[in-house]
Amino acid sequence: MEPTESPRWYTDAEKYWDTVPATINGMLGGLGQLARPDAVSSLRFLSEFVTPPSTSSAASIVNPPSNLDTEITPTTTGSLTTATATAKRQKLPLPGAGPSRVLDCGAGIGRVTKQVLIKAFDHVDLVENSAIFVKQAREEYLKAEIESGKVCEVRCSGLQNVEFEGTEWEGRFDVIWCQWVLGHLTEDHLITFFNRCKKGLKPGGMIFVKENNAKIGIVIDEEDSSMTRSDTVWKEMFVKSGLKLLREEVQKGFPSGLFAVKMYALEPIT
């Protein structure tokens, strides 16, 4: 039996994450120094598609000191350059759509919410599988943001079990953001998850994926029940899920020796 077919695939992942400290360093596997370049690149990538709230401090993050190695260069997605891809659609939120809202998937204690998403959107909801991390997010790390109303629901659930259609999350989000979590989903569950996400989007909504990339094929880590997919495999998953790739970009400013990290901007194929 392949590891991903084991009935323990998800329970083993839960046991692993229950041993991880509910801190920024824990969320980043002991590499807390990655938080800054990660946030800068994510905000820059989002800025091509999302207009941040007028009260946002995103501008100071998107324009970092010149000595921070996060330079972004346009990439080519099929025959579409970055400029061509973004010119074909209005920035979110669309006129008449109301305040912007994003879902942070596999949110941990809310690091990406606090350092990225809250600067780019009016409201953030979170979904996280670990009850320990959810408790930390609600009671400490995101307490002020919850009290201010910027952060709304913090839901405890594995992504393989998240439903949108027929719930309060149907048609709710301008963007669904998935970072360093989709490697825990098997292929079938990943495709199902993406298709469910479509029901959670507002008209014109998008899905963003930020994940490690293997050089070839899939690398499985049995310790935490995760897999690292190659860029080719990711793109196969997007096609199978009925998603159109608008833009892709490699994360800059990370130390050598780590997996490459790529960001993908996607929209449902109508």
Secondary structure as GFF3:
##gff-version 3
##sequence-region A 1 270
A	DSSP	three_ten_helix	3	5	.	.	.	ID=ss1
A	DSSP	alpha_helix	9	17	.	.	.	ID=ss2
A	DSSP	alpha_helix	24	27	.	.	.	ID=ss3
A	DSSP	three_ten_helix	32	34	.	.	.	ID=ss4
A	DSSP	alpha_helix	35	47	.	.	.	ID=ss5
A	DSSP	alpha_helix	58	62	.	.	.	ID=ss6
A	DSSP	beta_strand	76	77	.	.	.	ID=ss7
A	DSSP	beta_strand	80	81	.	.	.	ID=ss8
A	DSSP	alpha_helix	82	87	.	.	.	ID=ss9
A	DSSP	beta_strand	101	105	.	.	.	ID=ss10
A	DSSP	alpha_helix	111	112	.	.	.	ID=ss11
A	DSSP	pi_helix	113	117	.	.	.	ID=ss12
A	DSSP	alpha_helix	118	120	.	.	.	ID=ss13
A	DSSP	beta_strand	123	128	.	.	.	ID=ss14
A	DSSP	alpha_helix	131	136	.	.	.	ID=ss15
A	DSSP	pi_helix	137	141	.	.	.	ID=ss16
A	DSSP	alpha_helix	143	148	.	.	.	ID=ss17
A	DSSP	beta_strand	151	156	.	.	.	ID=ss18
A	DSSP	three_ten_helix	159	161	.	.	.	ID=ss19
A	DSSP	beta_strand	173	179	.	.	.	ID=ss20
A	DSSP	three_ten_helix	182	184	.	.	.	ID=ss21
A	DSSP	alpha_helix	187	200	.	.	.	ID=ss22
A	DSSP	beta_strand	201	213	.	.	.	ID=ss23
A	DSSP	beta_strand	218	221	.	.	.	ID=ss24
A	DSSP	beta_strand	226	229	.	.	.	ID=ss25
A	DSSP	alpha_helix	231	240	.	.	.	ID=ss26
A	DSSP	beta_strand	243	250	.	.	.	ID=ss27
A	DSSP	beta_strand	260	268	.	.	.	ID=ss28
###
